[in-house]
Amino acid sequence: MALRKPATASSSSSNHLRRSDQLDRQFFLGFIRTHILYHAAEAPICGVDITEELSHHGYRLSPGTLYPTLHGLTAARYLRSVSKVKSGRVRKYYTITPRGRWALGQAKKRLKELVKEVLAEDSP
């Protein structure tokens, strides 16, 4: 059995922040996936474009978060990708698939229900 170093105030605090960051990341990843599907339904998107778009909504995504998310949506067949050369660089452009449109429709229904419930004003 391995012995652990007793938690000090600072190590305990930093562990709490890391757990909090992980929870925040998991929580907001669903919003980010929905946002990606929404924009891919409007027009083909590449990683650089979606990073910029999401930054307008307060999301700061690292490539280490964005690209695995795009690859996961592609593997789940919600998106399809096509490589194109733009400004001398090869970029993958993602578009929504019929399965992705269905998932986006389901997400929209659930979001409407959630917003209605969570943001409803208290009635007397």
ABEGO torsion letter per residue (X at the ends): XBBBBBBBAAAAAAAAAAAAAAAAAAAAAAAAAAAAAAAAAABBBBAAAAAAAAAAAGBBBBAAAAAAAAAAAAAAGABBBBBBBBGGBBBBBBBBBAAAAAAAAAAAAAAAAAAAAAABBBBX
